[in-house]
Amino acid sequence: MKKIFRTILIMAVAILPFAASAQTNADPEGYVTYSLPMTTISLEVEAVQETFYAGPYARYAEKYLGIKPRMKDETTVQLTGLKMTPLVEADQSRRYSLYVKKGTLNPSVFSLGSAGLVTFADANFGTEAVWRFPVRTEGDFAGKGVSSNLTSEATTLYRNEKKESAYNRVSVQQNMVVEKTLEQKAAETASTILDLRRQRLQIVTGDTDATYSGEAMGAAIEELARLEQEYMTLFVGYSEFQTQQMKFEVIPEAGRENQMYIAFRISDKSGLVPADDMSGKPVVMEIIPQKFEQTAVKPVKAEVVHYRIPAICTVRLKDGADLLLQSRVPVYQLGQDGSIPVTVAVIYK
């Protein structure tokens, strides 16, 4: 008999959660105490935060280079990875104690976790749903083209000139040192960029008096490209990127009519933030349990083992109207609770 109880207690410790203290809330001796399972949906989220700095010559980029860059500084966050995993935990609101008589319960009955009986052998019972999102990029034609975006047109100007008795005004030329305007600086920089491109093209095509070969040609082209890129940032600006990884968890609530939860939020300033941080836009999780028919069951007066059958749910993650991820997940607390007589448990030997 001692051997039987020792086996039962070892199984209870291995697969059942105990949330009682040794002094005040100790579970009764000689009883098997267990909790029904509940599902927590774990989300591992990855995002990239871009901090963009606009170039000082951005408003002249279209005029001198024929491109339309971003005009102002901004910070944006975009999801790049998302993994959803259902996990099993003990539902502390559904704890039961069972007195086991000799020969009435086979401890192996607790291994029927897939059928709804509590067990932690399949704690990560759900399959992972993983989606990756590429960072959105726009076409970049900033480094293309070697000709100027400006051209010249001939035009005729007319002026009224009074003759005979009139006095003719004589113009006097005077040179003054003045500061260059921002547009003049932009024009000079654009001219330098086009000149660098022409030099690079001449080296590649061999249309130059200098002779380049092997590593010398590669080094020359690389240096010209580096200089061009430095000058181009004055027009198109530059970005700094930071990768952020966070973990969020959603616990579905039984009895809740509207099974929609804010899983987390995305803030352009702070990146990934918890659901209660109102600074970001919400990413919503929608849980749709699969409907099942209720069957009439006659109550049985006997010692019973309580168990729980999970509801198979369709879980969707949405960013506004965009569907980010969808998967089928068993959720225990949204399912159906049941019980089995202890005397019947011997059938599972």
C-alpha positions in Angstrom: 0.0 0.0 0.0 2.8 2.4 0.8 4.4 1.6 -2.5 1.1 2.5 -4.3 0.7 5.8 -2.5 4.4 6.6 -3.1 3.9 6.1 -6.8 0.7 8.3 -6.8 2.4 11.1 -4.9 5.5 11.0 -7.2 3.2 11.3 -10.3 1.3 14.2 -8.6 4.5 16.1 -7.9 5.9 15.5 -11.4 2.8 16.5 -13.4 0.6 18.6 -11.1 1.2 22.2 -9.9 1.2 22.8 -6.1 0.4 26.4 -5.1 0.2 25.9 -1.3 2.6 26.9 1.4 3.9 24.3 3.8 2.5 26.1 6.9 -0.9 27.8 6.2 -2.3 26.5 2.9 -0.9 23.0 2.9 -2.8 20.4 0.9 -4.4 17.6 2.9 -2.2 14.6 3.5 -3.1 11.4 1.7 -4.9 13.2 -1.1 -3.8 13.9 -4.7 -4.2 17.6 -5.4 -4.2 18.8 -8.9 -5.2 21.7 -11.1 -7.0 21.8 -14.4 -4.9 23.1 -17.3 -5.2 26.5 -18.9 -3.7 28.0 -22.1 -1.4 31.0 -22.3 -0.6 32.3 -25.8 3.0 33.5 -26.0 4.1 36.0 -28.6 7.8 36.6 -29.6 7.9 39.9 -31.6 10.7 41.5 -33.5 10.6 45.0 -34.9 13.0 47.4 -36.6 13.0 51.0 -35.6 14.2 53.5 -38.3 15.4 57.0 -37.3 15.6 59.0 -40.5 17.5 62.3 -40.8 16.6 64.4 -43.9 19.4 66.0 -45.9 19.9 69.8 -45.8 19.6 70.0 -49.6 16.5 67.8 -49.8 14.2 70.4 -51.3 16.7 70.9 -54.2 17.2 67.2 -55.0 14.5 67.1 -57.6 15.7 70.3 -59.3 19.4 69.3 -59.6 19.3 65.5 -59.5 15.8 64.6 -60.6 15.0 62.6 -57.4 12.3 63.0 -54.7 13.8 62.3 -51.3 12.1 62.3 -47.9 11.8 65.8 -46.7 11.7 65.7 -42.9 13.1 63.8 -40.0 10.9 60.9 -38.7 11.0 57.8 -36.7 9.1 54.7 -37.7 8.7 51.1 -36.5 7.9 48.1 -38.6 7.3 44.5 -37.6 9.9 42.1 -39.0 9.2 38.9 -37.1 6.3 37.3 -35.1 6.1 33.8 -33.5 3.1 32.5 -31.6 3.3 29.5 -29.2 0.5 28.2 -27.0 1.7 27.1 -23.5 -0.1 25.1 -20.8 -0.2 26.4 -17.2 -2.1 25.4 -14.1 -5.5 27.0 -13.6 -5.3 27.9 -9.9 -9.0 28.6 -9.8 -9.7 25.0 -10.6 -7.9 22.9 -8.0 -9.1 19.6 -6.7 -8.1 17.1 -4.1 -8.8 13.4 -4.5 -8.6 10.7 -1.9 -7.3 7.6 -3.6 -8.3 4.2 -2.2 -6.3 1.1 -2.9 -7.0 -0.4 -6.3 -9.4 2.4 -7.4 -7.1 4.6 -9.5 -4.3 3.7 -11.8 -1.7 6.6 -11.7 -1.3 6.3 -15.5 -4.7 7.9 -15.9 -3.0 11.2 -15.4 -1.0 10.8 -18.6 -4.1 11.3 -20.7 -3.4 15.0 -21.2 -4.3 15.0 -24.9 -7.8 14.0 -23.9 -8.2 16.8 -21.4 -6.9 15.3 -18.2 -4.3 17.5 -16.5 -0.7 16.7 -17.4 2.5 18.7 -18.0 4.1 16.1 -20.3 2.8 18.1 -23.2 3.3 21.6 -21.8 4.2 23.1 -25.2 1.5 21.1 -26.9 0.8 23.6 -29.7 2.7 24.1 -32.9 4.6 27.3 -33.3 3.3 29.7 -35.9 6.1 31.9 -37.3 5.8 34.6 -39.9 8.6 36.9 -41.1 7.9 40.3 -42.6 10.4 42.0 -45.0 11.2 45.6 -44.3 9.3 47.8 -46.8 11.6 49.6 -49.1 11.1 52.0 -52.0 12.9 52.1 -55.3 16.2 54.0 -54.9 17.4 55.7 -58.1 19.5 58.3 -56.4 22.8 56.9 -57.7 21.7 56.6 -61.3 22.3 59.0 -64.1 25.4 61.1 -65.0 23.8 64.1 -66.7 22.6 67.2 -65.1 18.9 67.7 -64.4 19.1 71.3 -65.7 19.1 72.6 -69.2 19.4 76.0 -70.9 16.9 77.8 -73.1 17.4 80.8 -75.3 15.1 83.7 -74.7 14.8 87.3 -75.9 14.5 90.2 -73.5 13.3 93.7 -74.5 14.0 97.1 -73.0 12.8 100.6 -73.8 15.6 103.0 -74.7 15.0 106.7 -75.1 17.1 108.5 -77.6 18.1 112.0 -78.6 17.7 114.4 -75.7 17.6 111.7 -73.0 20.5 110.9 -70.7 21.9 107.4 -71.0 22.5 105.6 -67.8 26.0 104.1 -67.5 26.3 100.9 -65.6 29.2 100.4 -63.2 30.3 96.8 -62.3 31.2 96.2 -58.7 32.3 92.9 -57.1 31.1 92.0 -53.6 31.9 89.1 -51.4 28.6 87.5 -50.2 27.6 84.3 -48.6 26.4 81.5 -50.9 22.8 80.7 -50.6 21.7 77.2 -49.7 20.6 76.6 -53.2 24.0 77.6 -54.6 25.6 75.1 -52.3 23.2 72.4 -53.4 24.0 73.2 -57.0 27.7 72.9 -56.5 27.3 69.6 -54.6 25.1 68.2 -57.3 27.7 69.2 -59.9 30.4 67.4 -57.9 28.2 64.3 -57.7 27.7 64.2 -61.4 31.4 64.7 -62.0 32.2 61.8 -59.8 29.8 59.6 -61.7 31.4 60.6 -65.0 34.8 59.8 -63.7 33.7 56.4 -62.5 32.0 55.7 -65.9 35.2 56.7 -67.7 37.3 54.4 -65.6 35.0 51.5 -66.2 34.7 52.1 -70.0 38.4 52.9 -70.4 37.6 56.4 -71.7 40.4 58.1 -69.7 44.1 59.0 -70.2 45.0 57.2 -67.0 45.6 53.5 -67.0 43.8 51.3 -64.3 44.0 47.6 -64.0 43.4 44.9 -61.4 43.2 46.2 -57.8 43.9 49.8 -58.8 40.8 49.9 -60.8 38.7 48.4 -58.0 40.1 50.8 -55.5 39.5 53.8 -57.7 35.9 52.9 -58.3 35.3 52.1 -54.7 36.7 55.5 -53.6 34.6 57.4 -56.2 31.5 55.5 -55.0 32.3 56.4 -51.3 32.7 60.1 -52.1 29.5 60.1 -54.1 27.6 58.5 -51.3 28.8 61.1 -48.8 27.7 63.9 -51.0 24.3 62.1 -51.7 23.4 62.1 -48.0 23.2 65.9 -48.2 20.2 65.4 -50.6 18.6 62.1 -49.6 19.5 62.0 -45.9 20.4 58.8 -44.0 18.8 56.3 -41.6 19.8 54.6 -38.4 18.2 51.2 -37.6 17.7 49.4 -34.3 16.3 45.9 -33.9 14.0 45.3 -30.9 12.8 41.9 -29.6 10.0 41.6 -27.0 7.9 38.8 -25.5 4.2 39.3 -24.7 1.6 36.9 -23.3 -2.2 36.8 -23.7 -4.3 34.7 -21.3 -7.8 34.1 -22.7 -10.6 34.6 -20.2 -13.4 32.0 -19.9 -16.9 33.4 -20.0 -15.9 36.5 -21.8 -18.4 37.2 -24.7 -16.0 39.2 -26.8 -12.8 37.2 -27.2 -10.7 40.1 -28.6 -7.6 41.3 -26.8 -4.9 43.9 -27.3 -1.8 41.7 -27.5 0.7 44.6 -27.6 1.2 48.1 -29.2 3.6 49.6 -31.7 4.9 53.1 -31.0 7.0 55.0 -33.5 8.8 56.7 -30.6 9.2 53.7 -28.2 8.9 50.7 -30.5 7.2 47.6 -29.1 5.2 48.5 -25.9 2.8 46.6 -23.6 -1.0 46.6 -24.2 -1.6 49.2 -21.5 0.8 51.8 -23.0 -1.6 54.1 -24.9 1.2 55.8 -26.8 1.2 53.1 -29.6 -1.3 51.7 -32.0 -2.8 48.3 -31.0 -2.1 44.9 -32.4 -5.3 42.9 -31.7 -5.7 39.2 -31.1 -9.0 37.7 -32.0 -9.9 34.2 -30.6 -12.8 32.4 -32.3 -13.7 29.1 -30.5 -15.0 26.3 -32.5 -18.6 25.5 -31.6 -19.5 22.1 -30.2 -22.8 20.6 -29.2 -23.7 20.1 -25.6 -24.8 16.6 -24.6 -27.0 15.7 -21.7 -25.1 13.7 -19.0 -26.7 12.0 -16.0 -24.9 12.9 -12.7 -23.1 10.0 -11.0 -22.6 9.9 -7.3 -19.1 8.7 -7.0 -15.6 10.0 -6.4 -14.5 11.6 -9.6 -11.4 12.9 -11.3 -12.1 16.3 -13.0 -10.6 17.0 -16.4 -10.9 19.6 -19.1 -11.3 19.3 -22.8 -9.8 22.3 -24.8 -11.7 24.3 -27.3 -10.1 24.4 -30.7 -9.8 28.1 -31.6 -8.9 30.1 -34.6 -6.5 32.8 -33.4 -5.8 35.9 -35.5 -3.4 38.8 -35.0 -4.3 42.0 -36.8 -2.6 45.3 -37.2 -5.5 47.5 -38.0 -7.1 45.9 -41.1 -3.9 43.9 -41.9 -3.9 40.2 -41.0 -0.5 39.4 -39.5 -0.9 35.8 -38.5 -3.6 33.1 -38.2 -3.4 29.7 -36.6 -5.6 27.0 -34.9 -4.8 26.7 -31.2 -6.4 24.5 -28.5 -7.4 26.8 -25.5 -8.3 24.8 -22.4 -10.2 27.4 -20.4 -12.5 28.1 -23.3 -13.4 24.4 -23.6 -15.5 22.1 -21.5 -14.9 20.7 -18.0 -15.9 17.2 -17.2 -15.3 14.4 -14.7 -14.7 10.6 -14.7 -15.5 8.2 -11.8 -12.5 6.9 -10.0 -13.8 3.4 -10.2 -13.9 3.7 -14.0 -10.3 4.8 -14.2 -9.1 1.2 -13.9 -10.4 0.7 -17.5 -7.3 2.6 -18.7 -4.9 0.0 -17.5 
